[in-house]
Amino acid sequence: MSRRVILARHGSIDAGQGGRFVGSTDAPLSAEGQEEALRLAAPLGELMPARCFSSPMLRARETAASALGPRVADLATDTDLREVDFGRWEGLTFEQARRDDQTAVDRWAAGDPGFAFPGGERLADFVDRVRGVGNRLAADVGDTVVAFTHAGVIRHLICHFLGLPWRNYVLFDVRYASLAVIELFDHKGVLTGLNLGLSKES
């Protein structure tokens, strides 16, 4: 069983998508994001992951390729590491979504388990699949595993491993091209690092 899980957020994407809901859009890394991803190589090398996993989304796979170098050949894809599908909110800012559908935004903010993003994924289904992939990462044979994924997934995985209600995901600020490190003890997690690997300018 794994003793350490590293959660790596992908690098920056196109500036025009910053501050917008980007889930199912298969956006590549920006030039800045590619440079950010390269900077993850050193801290990941120190943590020495035995097994490497990635969301199928291009931005996560490109980050993994830059951060892992030749080891990317060992990368396994897990579709449950993909970001939530925001449906019709995809590409909108929070303010635009609130202006278009205040009621739906209020249900999301209240943590309504029956909420579904308009035309997208049910929140309960997203939480369930994140828990599922979290359990698989914890049960993996690798002593240390790394998963290249997305901010929403990382926030919910932190809650899962720490035994927090999923609504607490809003408490964690997960930056582009950064690492969250969770040490596991009898399937219980301790967050020992957040936003590791950022440059001093970040």
Contacts in CASP RR format, 6 or more apart in sequence:
PFRMAT RR
TARGET T0000
AUTHOR 0000-0000-0000
METHOD contacts of the structure
MODEL  1
MSRRVILARHGSIDAGQGGRFVGSTDAPLSAEGQEEALRLAAPLGELMPA
RCFSSPMLRARETAASALGPRVADLATDTDLREVDFGRWEGLTFEQARRD
DQTAVDRWAAGDPGFAFPGGERLADFVDRVRGVGNRLAADVGDTVVAFTH
AGVIRHLICHFLGLPWRNYVLFDVRYASLAVIELFDHKGVLTGLNLGLSK
ES
1 138 0 8 1.000
1 139 0 8 1.000
1 140 0 8 1.000
1 141 0 8 1.000
1 184 0 8 1.000
2 137 0 8 1.000
2 138 0 8 1.000
2 139 0 8 1.000
2 140 0 8 1.000
2 142 0 8 1.000
2 143 0 8 1.000
2 144 0 8 1.000
2 145 0 8 1.000
2 184 0 8 1.000
3 143 0 8 1.000
3 144 0 8 1.000
3 183 0 8 1.000
3 184 0 8 1.000
4 47 0 8 1.000
4 143 0 8 1.000
4 144 0 8 1.000
4 145 0 8 1.000
4 181 0 8 1.000
4 182 0 8 1.000
4 183 0 8 1.000
4 184 0 8 1.000
5 134 0 8 1.000
5 137 0 8 1.000
5 138 0 8 1.000
5 144 0 8 1.000
5 145 0 8 1.000
5 146 0 8 1.000
5 147 0 8 1.000
5 157 0 8 1.000
5 161 0 8 1.000
5 181 0 8 1.000
5 182 0 8 1.000
5 184 0 8 1.000
6 44 0 8 1.000
6 47 0 8 1.000
6 49 0 8 1.000
6 144 0 8 1.000
6 145 0 8 1.000
6 146 0 8 1.000
6 147 0 8 1.000
6 179 0 8 1.000
6 180 0 8 1.000
6 181 0 8 1.000
6 182 0 8 1.000
7 146 0 8 1.000
7 147 0 8 1.000
7 149 0 8 1.000
7 153 0 8 1.000
7 154 0 8 1.000
7 157 0 8 1.000
7 158 0 8 1.000
7 179 0 8 1.000
7 180 0 8 1.000
7 181 0 8 1.000
7 182 0 8 1.000
8 40 0 8 1.000
8 44 0 8 1.000
8 63 0 8 1.000
8 64 0 8 1.000
8 67 0 8 1.000
8 146 0 8 1.000
8 147 0 8 1.000
8 148 0 8 1.000
8 149 0 8 1.000
8 177 0 8 1.000
8 178 0 8 1.000
8 179 0 8 1.000
9 63 0 8 1.000
9 149 0 8 1.000
9 150 0 8 1.000
9 151 0 8 1.000
9 154 0 8 1.000
9 174 0 8 1.000
9 175 0 8 1.000
9 176 0 8 1.000
9 177 0 8 1.000
9 178 0 8 1.000
9 179 0 8 1.000
9 180 0 8 1.000
10 29 0 8 1.000
10 37 0 8 1.000
10 55 0 8 1.000
10 57 0 8 1.000
10 59 0 8 1.000
10 60 0 8 1.000
10 62 0 8 1.000
10 63 0 8 1.000
10 148 0 8 1.000
10 149 0 8 1.000
10 150 0 8 1.000
10 176 0 8 1.000
10 177 0 8 1.000
11 29 0 8 1.000
11 33 0 8 1.000
11 34 0 8 1.000
11 36 0 8 1.000
11 37 0 8 1.000
11 59 0 8 1.000
11 63 0 8 1.000
11 176 0 8 1.000
11 177 0 8 1.000
12 29 0 8 1.000
12 30 0 8 1.000
12 32 0 8 1.000
12 33 0 8 1.000
12 36 0 8 1.000
12 176 0 8 1.000
12 177 0 8 1.000
13 22 0 8 1.000
13 27 0 8 1.000
13 28 0 8 1.000
13 29 0 8 1.000
13 30 0 8 1.000
13 33 0 8 1.000
13 59 0 8 1.000
14 27 0 8 1.000
14 28 0 8 1.000
14 30 0 8 1.000
15 30 0 8 1.000
17 25 0 8 1.000
17 27 0 8 1.000
17 91 0 8 1.000
19 93 0 8 1.000
19 94 0 8 1.000
20 91 0 8 1.000
20 92 0 8 1.000
20 93 0 8 1.000
21 86 0 8 1.000
21 89 0 8 1.000
21 90 0 8 1.000
21 91 0 8 1.000
21 92 0 8 1.000
21 93 0 8 1.000
21 94 0 8 1.000
21 97 0 8 1.000
22 83 0 8 1.000
22 86 0 8 1.000
22 90 0 8 1.000
22 91 0 8 1.000
23 57 0 8 1.000
23 82 0 8 1.000
23 83 0 8 1.000
23 84 0 8 1.000
23 85 0 8 1.000
23 86 0 8 1.000
23 90 0 8 1.000
23 150 0 8 1.000
24 82 0 8 1.000
24 83 0 8 1.000
24 85 0 8 1.000
24 86 0 8 1.000
24 87 0 8 1.000
24 90 0 8 1.000
25 90 0 8 1.000
25 91 0 8 1.000
26 57 0 8 1.000
26 58 0 8 1.000
26 59 0 8 1.000
27 57 0 8 1.000
27 58 0 8 1.000
27 59 0 8 1.000
28 58 0 8 1.000
28 59 0 8 1.000
28 62 0 8 1.000
29 36 0 8 1.000
29 37 0 8 1.000
29 58 0 8 1.000
29 59 0 8 1.000
29 62 0 8 1.000
29 63 0 8 1.000
33 63 0 8 1.000
33 176 0 8 1.000
33 177 0 8 1.000
34 62 0 8 1.000
34 66 0 8 1.000
36 176 0 8 1.000
36 177 0 8 1.000
36 199 0 8 1.000
37 62 0 8 1.000
37 63 0 8 1.000
37 65 0 8 1.000
37 66 0 8 1.000
37 67 0 8 1.000
37 177 0 8 1.000
38 66 0 8 1.000
38 67 0 8 1.000
39 177 0 8 1.000
39 197 0 8 1.000
39 199 0 8 1.000
40 63 0 8 1.000
40 66 0 8 1.000
40 67 0 8 1.000
40 177 0 8 1.000
40 179 0 8 1.000
40 197 0 8 1.000
41 66 0 8 1.000
41 67 0 8 1.000
41 68 0 8 1.000
41 69 0 8 1.000
42 197 0 8 1.000
43 179 0 8 1.000
43 196 0 8 1.000
43 197 0 8 1.000
44 67 0 8 1.000
44 68 0 8 1.000
44 146 0 8 1.000
44 179 0 8 1.000
47 144 0 8 1.000
47 146 0 8 1.000
47 179 0 8 1.000
47 181 0 8 1.000
48 144 0 8 1.000
49 144 0 8 1.000
49 145 0 8 1.000
49 146 0 8 1.000
50 142 0 8 1.000
50 143 0 8 1.000
50 144 0 8 1.000
50 145 0 8 1.000
51 74 0 8 1.000
51 76 0 8 1.000
51 140 0 8 1.000
51 141 0 8 1.000
51 142 0 8 1.000
51 144 0 8 1.000
51 145 0 8 1.000
51 146 0 8 1.000
52 64 0 8 1.000
52 68 0 8 1.000
52 71 0 8 1.000
52 72 0 8 1.000
52 74 0 8 1.000
52 75 0 8 1.000
52 76 0 8 1.000
52 145 0 8 1.000
52 146 0 8 1.000
52 148 0 8 1.000
53 75 0 8 1.000
53 76 0 8 1.000
53 77 0 8 1.000
53 78 0 8 1.000
53 81 0 8 1.000
53 137 0 8 1.000
53 145 0 8 1.000
53 146 0 8 1.000
53 147 0 8 1.000
53 148 0 8 1.000
54 60 0 8 1.000
54 61 0 8 1.000
54 64 0 8 1.000
54 75 0 8 1.000
54 76 0 8 1.000
54 77 0 8 1.000
54 78 0 8 1.000
54 81 0 8 1.000
54 147 0 8 1.000
54 148 0 8 1.000
54 149 0 8 1.000
55 61 0 8 1.000
55 77 0 8 1.000
55 78 0 8 1.000
55 79 0 8 1.000
55 81 0 8 1.000
55 82 0 8 1.000
55 83 0 8 1.000
55 147 0 8 1.000
55 148 0 8 1.000
55 149 0 8 1.000
55 150 0 8 1.000
55 153 0 8 1.000
56 77 0 8 1.000
56 78 0 8 1.000
56 79 0 8 1.000
56 81 0 8 1.000
56 82 0 8 1.000
57 82 0 8 1.000
57 83 0 8 1.000
57 150 0 8 1.000
60 81 0 8 1.000
60 148 0 8 1.000
60 149 0 8 1.000
60 150 0 8 1.000
61 75 0 8 1.000
61 77 0 8 1.000
61 148 0 8 1.000
63 148 0 8 1.000
63 177 0 8 1.000
64 72 0 8 1.000
64 75 0 8 1.000
64 148 0 8 1.000
65 72 0 8 1.000
65 75 0 8 1.000
67 148 0 8 1.000
68 74 0 8 1.000
68 75 0 8 1.000
75 148 0 8 1.000
78 133 0 8 1.000
78 136 0 8 1.000
78 147 0 8 1.000
80 129 0 8 1.000
80 130 0 8 1.000
80 132 0 8 1.000
80 133 0 8 1.000
81 133 0 8 1.000
81 147 0 8 1.000
81 148 0 8 1.000
81 149 0 8 1.000
81 150 0 8 1.000
81 153 0 8 1.000
82 149 0 8 1.000
82 150 0 8 1.000
82 153 0 8 1.000
83 149 0 8 1.000
83 150 0 8 1.000
83 151 0 8 1.000
83 152 0 8 1.000
83 153 0 8 1.000
84 117 0 8 1.000
84 121 0 8 1.000
84 123 0 8 1.000
84 126 0 8 1.000
84 152 0 8 1.000
84 153 0 8 1.000
85 117 0 8 1.000
85 120 0 8 1.000
85 121 0 8 1.000
86 92 0 8 1.000
86 117 0 8 1.000
86 120 0 8 1.000
86 121 0 8 1.000
87 117 0 8 1.000
87 118 0 8 1.000
87 119 0 8 1.000
87 120 0 8 1.000
87 121 0 8 1.000
88 117 0 8 1.000
88 118 0 8 1.000
88 119 0 8 1.000
88 120 0 8 1.000
89 97 0 8 1.000
89 117 0 8 1.000
89 118 0 8 1.000
92 100 0 8 1.000
94 105 0 8 1.000
97 104 0 8 1.000
97 105 0 8 1.000
98 105 0 8 1.000
101 118 0 8 1.000
104 115 0 8 1.000
104 117 0 8 1.000
104 118 0 8 1.000
107 114 0 8 1.000
107 115 0 8 1.000
108 115 0 8 1.000
108 117 0 8 1.000
108 123 0 8 1.000
111 123 0 8 1.000
111 167 0 8 1.000
112 123 0 8 1.000
113 123 0 8 1.000
113 124 0 8 1.000
114 122 0 8 1.000
114 123 0 8 1.000
114 124 0 8 1.000
115 122 0 8 1.000
115 123 0 8 1.000
116 122 0 8 1.000
116 123 0 8 1.000
117 123 0 8 1.000
126 156 0 8 1.000
127 156 0 8 1.000
127 166 0 8 1.000
130 153 0 8 1.000
130 156 0 8 1.000
130 157 0 8 1.000
130 160 0 8 1.000
131 160 0 8 1.000
133 147 0 8 1.000
133 153 0 8 1.000
133 157 0 8 1.000
134 157 0 8 1.000
134 160 0 8 1.000
134 161 0 8 1.000
137 145 0 8 1.000
137 147 0 8 1.000
138 161 0 8 1.000
138 184 0 8 1.000
138 187 0 8 1.000
147 157 0 8 1.000
149 157 0 8 1.000
151 174 0 8 1.000
152 169 0 8 1.000
152 174 0 8 1.000
154 172 0 8 1.000
154 174 0 8 1.000
154 180 0 8 1.000
155 169 0 8 1.000
155 170 0 8 1.000
155 172 0 8 1.000
155 174 0 8 1.000
156 166 0 8 1.000
156 169 0 8 1.000
157 182 0 8 1.000
158 164 0 8 1.000
158 169 0 8 1.000
158 172 0 8 1.000
158 180 0 8 1.000
158 182 0 8 1.000
158 191 0 8 1.000
159 165 0 8 1.000
159 166 0 8 1.000
159 168 0 8 1.000
159 169 0 8 1.000
160 166 0 8 1.000
161 182 0 8 1.000
161 184 0 8 1.000
161 188 0 8 1.000
161 189 0 8 1.000
161 191 0 8 1.000
162 182 0 8 1.000
162 189 0 8 1.000
162 190 0 8 1.000
162 191 0 8 1.000
163 188 0 8 1.000
163 189 0 8 1.000
172 180 0 8 1.000
172 194 0 8 1.000
173 195 0 8 1.000
174 180 0 8 1.000
174 194 0 8 1.000
174 195 0 8 1.000
175 195 0 8 1.000
175 198 0 8 1.000
175 202 0 8 1.000
177 197 0 8 1.000
177 198 0 8 1.000
178 194 0 8 1.000
178 195 0 8 1.000
178 196 0 8 1.000
178 197 0 8 1.000
178 198 0 8 1.000
179 193 0 8 1.000
179 195 0 8 1.000
179 196 0 8 1.000
179 197 0 8 1.000
180 191 0 8 1.000
180 193 0 8 1.000
180 194 0 8 1.000
180 195 0 8 1.000
180 196 0 8 1.000
181 191 0 8 1.000
181 192 0 8 1.000
181 193 0 8 1.000
181 194 0 8 1.000
181 196 0 8 1.000
182 189 0 8 1.000
182 190 0 8 1.000
182 191 0 8 1.000
182 192 0 8 1.000
183 189 0 8 1.000
183 190 0 8 1.000
183 192 0 8 1.000
184 190 0 8 1.000
END
